[in-house]
Amino acid sequence: MNVSVSVSQFKAQCLKMIDHVQTQGDVIVITKYGQPAAKLVPIDAPSEETWFGRGAGTVCEKGDLYGTGEAWDADQ
């Protein structure tokens, strides 16, 4: 259900409206001078995926990462 409220009404009841969107799942359109300016929507449920280790196995090392490819006097 979409509900339209003015900026001044939203400012006065912001926390109450956020709670309503979170619990009821409604969408609130915030208007400024009668024109839609913003939309307050519920977020999706948090994903069970973890970001840790997500890129494992996607990088391929080629050659010596710390070498310059040049022979140094200290290597002799």
Buried (B, 14 or more C-beta within 10 A) or exposed (E): EEBEBBEEBBEEEEEEBBEBBEEEEBBBBBBEEEEEEEEBEBEEEEEEEEEEEEEEEEEEEEEEEEEEEEEEEEEE
